[in-house]
Amino acid sequence: IERLLPLTGNQDQVVRGVFKNRLDADEKLKLLIIGSTAMDAGEPGYAERLRLALFNSYGDFVDVSIKSFDGTSASFITNVQEEVDFGEEFDVVLVEPFFVANNGFVTIENQEAHILQFQELVQAAVEDAVVILHPSQPLHGAGYSPNEVAAIKSFAVSIEIPYVDHWCSWPGTDWH
């Protein structure tokens, strides 16, 4: 416990609280990384890279599952009970809200409603569970993505859902 607590220093206060609660209870923290198949792009994809980084930092304290869905947030929320085993009782759910898949098919307002529906389901399974939003990795030439990312970040801030802004750590999307 002494070694792991300092690793939570940069986490959102609510997320840090869930980590501390599980550490204090000597329980593993169950983390789900969920989103579109954009998370799988690369060798390995960024969700898998994150899983490996979490293991390297937290060891087996954090039990990470990855679930990617090939479709929009609308089709995901319609089929969510078949896609997510809420019986797993995830403590932290890192959600990539289907930015790329939704483009041209799902409005930002509907995407936001889908996030809220999903958050309710997660918290119905585990009362102190926390949903964290994050964009997928930047895509080359994806000119619409920065506006969508800004909108979802603003939404997350407005309803106090933790948001991970990792785009500053990636190369730009205007590569030549």
Legacy VTK file of the C-alpha trace (Angstrom):
# vtk DataFile Version 3.0
C-alpha trace
ASCII
DATASET POLYDATA
POINTS 176 float
0.000 0.000 0.000
2.758 2.412 0.901
4.311 2.021 -2.561
1.036 2.438 -4.488
-0.557 5.465 -2.803
2.004 7.973 -4.126
1.170 6.795 -7.672
-2.337 8.231 -7.277
-1.102 11.798 -6.709
-2.027 13.062 -10.189
-5.390 11.322 -10.307
-8.717 13.093 -10.028
-9.767 13.320 -6.372
-12.755 10.980 -6.872
-10.630 8.410 -8.703
-7.937 8.644 -6.032
-10.631 7.995 -3.409
-11.750 4.789 -5.129
-8.111 3.630 -5.404
-7.547 4.371 -1.713
-10.776 2.631 -0.674
-9.750 -0.548 -2.505
-6.208 -0.371 -1.104
-7.528 0.109 2.439
-9.921 -2.835 1.986
-7.070 -4.969 0.567
-9.120 -5.526 -2.580
-8.048 -5.385 -6.202
-9.262 -2.412 -8.182
-11.227 -3.512 -11.244
-10.695 -1.161 -14.170
-12.446 -1.368 -17.520
-11.144 0.429 -20.598
-14.046 0.649 -23.023
-14.714 2.398 -26.292
-14.604 2.073 -30.038
-12.263 -0.077 -32.067
-10.094 3.047 -32.460
-8.520 1.885 -29.178
-7.171 -1.174 -30.993
-5.296 0.752 -33.714
-1.559 0.171 -33.557
0.699 -2.626 -32.423
-0.298 -2.743 -29.668
-3.251 -0.374 -29.522
-3.265 2.338 -26.918
-5.712 0.495 -24.629
-3.289 -2.420 -24.442
-0.381 -0.021 -23.930
-2.284 1.523 -21.036
-3.021 -1.911 -19.558
0.691 -2.758 -19.657
1.655 0.607 -18.138
-0.851 0.128 -15.314
0.524 -3.342 -14.636
4.081 -1.995 -14.605
3.062 0.677 -12.083
0.470 -1.068 -9.918
1.251 -4.746 -10.418
-1.689 -7.010 -9.853
-3.530 -4.468 -7.643
-5.276 -3.134 -10.778
-7.178 -5.795 -12.705
-7.634 -4.317 -16.202
-10.181 -5.451 -18.772
-10.416 -4.016 -22.280
-13.602 -3.986 -24.326
-13.787 -2.419 -27.758
-17.033 -2.121 -29.685
-17.365 -1.783 -33.444
-20.156 0.739 -33.818
-21.512 4.064 -32.651
-22.351 5.062 -29.097
-26.032 4.672 -30.066
-25.600 1.036 -31.072
-23.370 0.436 -28.050
-25.894 1.802 -25.545
-28.668 -0.192 -27.237
-26.632 -3.393 -26.792
-24.774 -2.460 -23.597
-26.174 -5.330 -21.512
-24.769 -7.839 -24.014
-21.471 -5.982 -24.363
-20.577 -5.298 -20.711
-20.740 -7.762 -17.836
-21.780 -5.426 -15.028
-21.511 -8.414 -12.692
-17.749 -7.840 -12.898
-18.384 -4.806 -10.676
-15.846 -2.443 -12.228
-14.561 0.253 -9.875
-13.137 2.561 -12.530
-14.314 2.696 -16.132
-12.238 4.623 -18.636
-14.548 5.477 -21.554
-13.511 6.517 -25.056
-16.916 7.834 -26.183
-16.867 6.659 -29.803
-15.712 9.978 -31.319
-14.667 8.531 -34.654
-17.520 6.041 -35.022
-20.104 8.686 -34.107
-18.906 11.232 -36.662
-21.792 11.989 -39.017
-24.092 9.474 -37.294
-24.573 10.602 -33.684
-24.895 14.182 -32.528
-22.698 15.418 -29.707
-25.846 15.887 -27.582
-26.896 12.257 -28.106
-23.334 11.108 -27.433
-23.490 12.982 -24.116
-26.816 11.294 -23.277
-25.240 7.896 -24.017
-22.370 8.679 -21.643
-24.835 9.564 -18.868
-26.837 6.367 -19.478
-23.668 4.297 -19.302
-22.498 6.067 -16.145
-25.830 5.231 -14.459
-25.406 1.547 -15.328
-21.834 1.460 -13.999
-22.825 3.143 -10.737
-25.869 0.883 -10.321
-23.444 -2.066 -10.255
-20.858 -0.427 -7.936
-22.083 2.563 -5.950
-18.738 4.361 -5.686
-17.599 3.429 -9.194
-16.236 6.258 -11.268
-16.453 6.825 -15.021
-13.586 8.712 -16.634
-13.796 10.119 -20.156
-10.902 10.327 -22.573
-10.578 10.798 -26.313
-9.061 8.161 -28.517
-5.602 8.849 -29.830
-5.442 11.666 -32.405
-5.888 10.428 -35.952
-3.883 11.737 -38.891
-5.919 14.209 -40.932
-8.972 14.022 -38.657
-9.874 17.699 -38.816
-13.179 17.372 -36.950
-11.736 15.573 -33.933
-10.341 18.610 -32.064
-13.790 20.242 -31.978
-15.462 17.041 -30.807
-12.786 16.498 -28.175
-13.221 20.069 -26.923
-16.998 19.553 -26.716
-16.755 16.326 -24.741
-14.112 17.819 -22.441
-16.425 20.780 -21.780
-19.294 18.361 -21.128
-17.173 16.312 -18.704
-16.149 19.430 -16.792
-19.744 20.728 -16.666
-21.088 17.540 -15.063
-17.934 16.799 -13.061
-16.944 13.560 -14.767
-13.164 13.128 -14.614
-11.519 13.708 -18.000
-8.080 12.589 -19.141
-6.625 15.035 -21.649
-3.793 13.051 -23.196
-3.698 14.695 -26.616
-0.836 16.989 -25.630
1.350 13.878 -25.366
0.762 12.820 -28.999
2.167 14.162 -32.252
-0.171 16.550 -34.110
-2.781 15.395 -36.609
-1.401 17.495 -39.480
1.578 15.288 -40.323
3.033 15.705 -43.793
LINES 1 177
176 0 1 2 3 4 5 6 7 8 9 10 11 12 13 14 15 16 17 18 19 20 21 22 23 24 25 26 27 28 29 30 31 32 33 34 35 36 37 38 39 40 41 42 43 44 45 46 47 48 49 50 51 52 53 54 55 56 57 58 59 60 61 62 63 64 65 66 67 68 69 70 71 72 73 74 75 76 77 78 79 80 81 82 83 84 85 86 87 88 89 90 91 92 93 94 95 96 97 98 99 100 101 102 103 104 105 106 107 108 109 110 111 112 113 114 115 116 117 118 119 120 121 122 123 124 125 126 127 128 129 130 131 132 133 134 135 136 137 138 139 140 141 142 143 144 145 146 147 148 149 150 151 152 153 154 155 156 157 158 159 160 161 162 163 164 165 166 167 168 169 170 171 172 173 174 175
